[in-house]
Amino acid sequence: MITRRTSTAVQVGDVTVGGQAPIVVQSMTNTHTADISKTVNQVAALAAAGSEIVRITVNDKEAAKAVPDIRDQLLAKGVTVPLVGDFHFNGNRLLKKYSGCAQALDKYRINPGNVGRGNLHDKQFSEIIEIACQYDKPVRIGVNWGSLDQDLLARKLDDNSKLSSPKSLPEVMHDALIASATESAALAERIGLAHDKIILSCKLSEVQALVSVYRDLAARCDYALHLGLTEAGMGIKGMVASATALSVLLQEGIGDTIRVSLTPQPGGDRTQEVRVAQQILQSMDLRSFMPSVTACPGCGRTTSEYFQHLAAGIQNYLQENMPDWKRQFPGVEGMKVAVMGCVVNGPGESKHADIGISLPGTGEAPVAIVHVDGSKFTTLRGENISQEFQGIVQEYVANRYSRSGESSDPA
């Protein structure tokens, strides 16, 4: 059992981040925000995939002017996902000039390293916070080691040089990241932003450094924390690195909302990062998003590809049916299914699952035993095992997860 760190709950639109609320999955568009149609379609796709908050870039006047139309078109589609505006360099000017943008967004994200240098830093930061206060918007103060406040870092380095035993550069940067987040939050509160309107993040692209910084940050404050390994990379590398870093922190109860920052293939599916984030949370039993499928990797006992096709078929069947099932059958996302290839672990895994099938391995009798709720239910034979098993799964879902609480026995 994971004990969650105590954090302050923040309301972002109709989504609660922090407190004891479920850990929130979020993502970000990669469209040019001024292209309203493409942005609306991508936000809708991310929301449909399960992103509970979506961030969009607001980097120029065209993007700022587009935000109210984006919100209106999303609402017309029935998409109510909270929208976060991502501001760098000119956020104070855009929010002041385009009040429609400031009002339409559900949260602002600002980077203390990119609000201005020298005397302009506090002035321009304050202007953003004052607008957030005016429109009652929460703010994520998002520090990133690739754009760390250079004045603050210089101050930390100068202080470090005076120590009898100076820290290493990575240690100084560690301290500077946390100081940037916590000092900015303190300044925001002095300006008038409520404590429960602030979310913090300190993102890095190295796993061990990220874990270290968040452990320290979590120990120093009770603000809600957004987790993410920034610039995680492409494909397997990005998925594994993100899962490794986030899982360590989540296991320690740290984190209230997460994003998996994957670089998509050219023209690739942006929603992949949402599914990876969901799998991280589901694998750790922190949340359930869709039924999980346990399947063996295959070996010399399973030289046929049949069980691989069956496992893929069941996975696709569950994904295709989940939109309807979630509306009709509360709790179905927690169902566990096993698709196993031979007699070694097949029967045992099938018994551990809610519903499972153990296929004949190479040289075994051509029978597939189905277990339901730990007991043998039936034996399937012939050419239609896949379709028959899907039918058993459908009946099991309808019986076990019906709103009327009927028996889970699919017979």
C-alpha atoms as one frame of an Amber mdcrd trajectory, in Angstrom:
protein
   0.000   0.000   0.000   1.384   3.392  -1.036   0.907   6.236   1.427   0.412
   9.455  -0.469   2.262  12.564   0.645  -0.064  15.150   2.161  -0.514  17.996
  -0.293  -2.817  20.950  -0.750  -5.716  20.288  -3.126  -5.950  22.616  -6.132
  -9.032  22.932  -8.310  -8.268  23.092 -12.046 -11.578  23.504 -13.831 -13.615
  20.527 -12.667 -10.515  18.445 -11.857  -8.951  18.283  -8.391  -5.173  18.016
  -8.227  -3.608  17.066  -4.913  -5.095  16.354  -1.525  -6.323  12.779  -1.664
  -7.698  13.087  -5.192  -6.593  10.427  -7.704  -3.330  11.231  -9.462  -4.228
  13.182 -12.595  -2.950  12.354 -16.085  -2.209  15.325 -18.306  -0.664  16.013
 -21.695   0.183  18.841 -24.092  -0.659  19.628 -27.692   2.027  20.073 -30.322
  -0.108  21.992 -32.812   0.330  25.656 -33.618  -2.323  27.008 -31.259  -3.425
  29.652 -33.750  -4.529  26.776 -36.003  -7.816  26.473 -34.172  -9.160  23.435
 -36.007  -6.032  21.309 -35.555  -5.691  22.351 -31.909  -9.322  21.585 -31.124
  -9.050  18.181 -32.779  -5.866  17.290 -30.907  -7.204  18.449 -27.546 -10.340
  16.385 -28.157  -8.253  13.342 -29.110  -6.070  13.684 -26.013  -9.137  14.043
 -23.800 -10.764  11.009 -25.420  -7.586   9.013 -24.767  -7.843   9.894 -21.078
  -5.899  13.124 -20.603  -7.672  14.843 -17.729  -5.899  18.189 -18.248  -4.476
  19.454 -21.557  -1.856  22.179 -21.916  -1.578  24.382 -24.985   1.169  26.786
 -26.032   0.324  30.489 -25.819   3.369  32.143 -27.307   2.094  35.005 -29.472
  -0.916  37.215 -30.064  -2.431  34.836 -32.635  -2.342  31.980 -30.135  -3.768
  34.160 -27.358  -6.583  35.381 -29.601  -7.401  31.784 -30.585  -7.852  30.450
 -27.042 -11.497  31.575 -26.510 -12.506  30.065 -29.866 -10.714  26.841 -29.008
 -12.603  26.633 -25.740 -15.947  27.372 -27.445 -15.423  24.767 -30.149 -14.402
  22.161 -27.590 -17.523  22.831 -25.556 -19.609  22.522 -28.723 -18.114  19.036
 -29.111 -18.916  18.221 -25.496 -15.236  18.320 -24.480 -14.873  19.967 -21.073
 -11.254  19.015 -20.308  -9.453  21.838 -18.422  -7.130  23.893 -20.628  -3.788
  25.170 -19.358  -1.934  28.009 -21.055   1.839  27.539 -21.324   3.568  30.941
 -21.105   7.208  31.869 -21.628   8.904  35.254 -22.063   5.795  37.322 -22.908
   3.034  35.818 -20.768   2.468  39.011 -18.803   1.846  41.025 -21.975  -0.402
  38.429 -23.604  -2.545  37.912 -20.516  -2.957  41.647 -20.002  -3.834  42.406
 -23.612  -6.071  39.416 -24.325  -8.477  39.136 -21.428 -10.543  36.554 -23.306
  -7.551  34.238 -23.239  -6.941  34.897 -19.550 -10.551  34.049 -18.738 -10.927
  31.008 -21.023  -7.951  29.136 -19.598  -8.379  26.993 -16.487  -4.783  27.360
 -15.324  -1.603  29.203 -16.237   1.817  27.584 -16.402   4.779  29.919 -15.986
   8.500  29.249 -15.845  10.394  31.506 -13.391  13.452  31.255 -15.623  11.616
  32.781 -18.568   9.635  35.708 -17.144  12.420  38.263 -17.384  15.957  39.009
 -16.210  17.175  41.412 -13.558  14.696  44.048 -12.413  12.099  42.834 -14.899
  11.829  39.379 -13.334   9.742  40.188 -10.273   7.726  42.853 -12.100   6.649
  40.582 -14.956   6.127  37.600 -12.667   3.918  39.768 -10.463   1.850  40.899
 -13.424   1.003  37.294 -14.312   0.137  36.438 -10.726  -2.065  39.519 -10.395
  -4.032  38.441 -13.468  -4.373  34.933 -12.026  -5.758  36.492  -8.855  -8.125
  38.710 -10.852  -9.644  35.745 -12.700  -9.291  33.257  -9.835  -6.998  30.928
 -11.782  -4.498  28.421 -10.379  -0.890  28.606 -11.515   1.740  25.950 -12.049
   5.158  27.339 -11.328   7.170  25.056 -13.546  10.949  25.116 -13.185  13.079
  23.365 -15.816  16.798  22.787 -15.620  17.132  23.706 -19.298  15.813  27.200
 -18.608  16.771  27.780 -14.989  16.703  31.362 -13.657  20.251  32.438 -14.468
  20.341  35.234 -11.900  19.328  32.841  -9.146  21.844  30.244 -10.323  24.597
  32.862 -10.343  23.688  33.838  -6.793  23.776  30.204  -5.685  27.142  29.668
  -7.354  28.546  32.793  -5.715  27.312  31.686  -2.282  28.735  28.234  -2.876
  32.189  29.587  -3.755  32.410  31.150  -0.296  31.853  27.852   1.507  34.789
  26.090   3.134  33.674  22.901   1.382  31.904  23.965  -1.816  29.243  21.733
  -3.311  29.549  20.225  -6.786  27.866  21.948  -9.736  25.056  19.338  -9.892
  24.387  19.894  -6.179  24.250  23.666  -6.659  21.862  23.259  -9.586  19.732
  20.940  -7.442  19.473  23.658  -4.798  18.789  26.326  -7.420  15.912  24.362
  -8.958  14.180  23.964  -5.616  14.865  27.560  -4.621  13.409  28.824  -7.902
  10.183  26.904  -7.299   9.734  27.618  -3.600  10.847  31.252  -3.690   8.554
  31.913  -6.655   5.657  30.298  -4.812   6.348  32.435  -1.747   6.427  35.567
  -3.919   3.141  34.554  -5.572   1.511  34.238  -2.158   2.829  37.631  -1.083
   1.280  39.129  -4.200  -2.044  37.590  -3.263  -2.333  34.160  -4.901  -3.867
  31.688  -2.483  -1.831  28.710  -1.281  -4.394  26.355  -2.819  -3.946  27.945
  -6.234  -0.317  26.855  -6.632   1.164  23.714  -8.184   4.933  23.238  -8.416
   7.186  21.250 -10.724  10.959  20.899 -11.108  11.664  19.021 -14.310  14.935
  17.456 -15.409  15.818  14.932 -18.103  18.032  12.650 -15.970  16.278  10.003
 -13.911  18.407  10.056 -10.748  18.581  13.845 -10.675  14.798  14.116 -11.042
  14.172  11.669  -8.215  16.593  13.505  -5.931  15.121  16.943  -6.616  11.512
  15.848  -6.088  12.325  14.040  -2.860  13.832  17.251  -1.532  11.047  19.450
  -2.887   8.353  17.215  -1.400  10.031  17.371   2.001  10.130  21.182   1.960
   6.541  22.071   1.035   2.968  20.858   0.862   2.134  22.303  -2.553   0.605
  19.903  -5.077   3.376  18.555  -7.312   3.353  17.888 -11.038   5.757  15.101
 -12.081   7.419  14.613 -15.410  10.769  13.649 -16.871  11.298  16.487 -19.314
  12.574  15.751 -22.809  12.317  12.028 -22.090  12.996  11.132 -25.730  11.487
   8.860 -28.356   9.989   5.410 -28.255  11.213   2.791 -25.822  13.889   5.057
 -24.340  11.384   7.755 -23.417   8.847   5.287 -22.052  11.339   3.366 -19.929
  13.049   6.479 -18.573   9.731   8.101 -17.698   8.352   4.955 -16.091  11.539
   4.464 -14.081  11.670   7.996 -12.692   7.970   8.453 -12.043   7.495   5.017
 -10.504  10.183   5.607  -7.886   8.560   8.882  -6.817   5.000   7.561  -6.963
   6.005   4.574  -4.833   7.197   7.051  -2.212   3.837   8.848  -2.312   5.191
  11.854  -4.226   3.213  13.347  -7.100  -0.310  14.599  -7.692  -0.391  14.869
 -11.479   1.889  13.392 -14.143   2.838  13.828 -17.763   4.959  11.521 -19.896
   6.828  13.807 -22.306   7.475  11.607 -25.318   8.893  12.779 -28.623   6.485
  11.335 -31.217   7.547   9.859 -34.506   6.999  12.289 -37.410   3.257  12.411
 -37.809   2.944  10.048 -34.860   0.086   9.683 -32.425   0.273  12.285 -29.649
  -2.077  10.253 -27.470   0.626   7.647 -26.861   1.986   9.696 -23.965  -1.431
   9.558 -22.311  -1.609   5.784 -22.549   1.902   5.390 -21.154   1.042   7.626
 -18.183  -2.083   5.575 -17.558  -0.108   2.329 -17.699   2.398   3.641 -15.164
  -0.372   4.445 -12.696  -2.270   1.232 -13.386   0.823  -0.962 -13.102   1.404
   0.475  -9.631  -2.240  -0.097  -8.603  -2.696   3.640  -8.127  -5.505   3.904
 -10.672  -7.377   1.714 -13.142  -8.146   2.889 -16.672  -8.952  -0.301 -18.554
  -8.847  -4.042 -17.923  -5.301  -5.368 -17.719  -4.200  -8.335 -19.772  -1.573
 -10.713 -18.397   0.080 -12.626 -21.218   3.154 -14.843 -21.288   6.107 -13.913
 -23.523   6.212 -17.284 -25.254   9.008 -19.860 -25.415   9.869 -23.189 -27.010
   6.692 -24.619 -25.495   4.617 -22.161 -27.531   6.156 -22.210 -30.993   2.764
 -21.492 -32.530   1.819 -17.820 -32.816  -1.797 -18.601 -31.991  -1.678 -17.410
 -28.395   0.027 -14.196 -29.504  -2.817 -13.487 -31.922  -5.352 -14.314 -29.221
  -3.671 -12.010 -26.702  -3.556  -9.162 -29.248  -7.154  -9.818 -30.205  -8.348
  -9.677 -26.600  -6.338  -6.487 -25.975  -7.917  -4.838 -29.010 -11.354  -6.146
 -28.063 -11.089  -4.596 -24.607  -9.875  -1.246 -25.994 -12.667  -1.105 -28.556
 -15.365  -1.870 -26.014 -14.121   0.273 -23.133 -15.840   3.544 -24.171 -19.241
   1.817 -23.983 -18.350  -0.416 -21.052 -17.211   2.506 -18.878 -20.627   4.120
 -19.297 -22.585   0.933 -18.706 -20.480  -1.063 -16.270 -18.832   0.909 -13.422
 -15.626  -0.703 -12.201 -14.912  -2.689 -15.355 -11.594  -0.859 -15.780 -10.270
  -2.883 -12.825 -10.927  -6.259 -14.431  -7.939  -8.586 -14.884  -7.689 -10.938
 -17.848  -5.053 -13.621 -18.463  -4.138 -15.072 -21.857  -1.523 -17.781 -21.388
   0.263 -19.999 -23.884   0.872 -23.344 -22.174   0.310 -25.546 -19.143   3.371
 -24.375 -17.124   1.962 -21.128 -15.704  -1.256 -20.915 -17.701  -3.749 -22.476
 -15.280  -2.266 -20.667 -12.271  -2.302 -17.245 -13.910  -5.829 -17.856 -15.167
  -6.969 -18.612 -11.624  -5.349 -15.416 -10.309  -7.163 -13.307 -12.924 -10.861
 -12.484 -12.949 -11.149 -14.378 -16.194  -8.391 -16.260 -17.971  -7.665 -18.727
 -20.708  -4.804 -21.235 -20.857  -4.028 -22.314 -24.417  -2.406 -25.575 -25.461
   1.315 -25.254 -25.952   3.346 -27.159 -28.539   2.544 -30.842 -28.261  -0.238
 -30.369 -25.696  -3.801 -31.550 -26.151  -5.717 -29.051 -28.338  -7.905 -27.702
 -25.565  -8.100 -24.255 -23.950  -9.285 -24.131 -20.357 -11.151 -21.012 -19.198
 -11.183 -19.983 -15.541 -13.643 -17.479 -14.074 -13.125 -16.009 -10.608 -10.564
 -18.686  -9.771 -12.600 -21.710 -10.845 -12.649 -23.728 -14.040 -15.564 -22.531
 -16.129 -15.325 -24.320 -19.459 -13.008 -25.868 -22.028 -12.864 -24.466 -25.549
 -11.903 -26.427 -28.657 -11.896 -25.873 -32.372 -11.325 -22.951 -34.718 -13.411
 -20.310 -32.923 -11.665 -20.170 -29.554 -10.951 -16.426 -29.880 -14.536 -15.474
 -30.673 -15.937 -17.798 -28.013 -13.580 -16.404 -25.372 -14.549 -12.832 -26.295
 -18.186 -13.835 -25.858 -17.425 -15.198 -22.381 -15.613 -11.946 -21.494 -18.575
  -9.872 -22.718 -21.044 -11.901 -20.658 -18.778 -11.733 -17.600 -18.555  -7.949
 -17.850 -22.308  -7.567 -18.238 -23.020  -9.759 -15.215 -20.289  -8.739 -12.789
 -20.275  -5.003 -13.424 -23.959  -4.387 -14.043 -25.368  -1.468 -12.073 -27.918
  -3.760 -10.486 -25.143  -5.821  -8.861 -26.106  -9.134 -10.422 -24.055 -12.275
  -9.936 -20.595 -12.426 -11.485 -21.247 -15.974 -12.717 -21.338 -15.718 -16.536
 -23.249 -18.995 -16.837
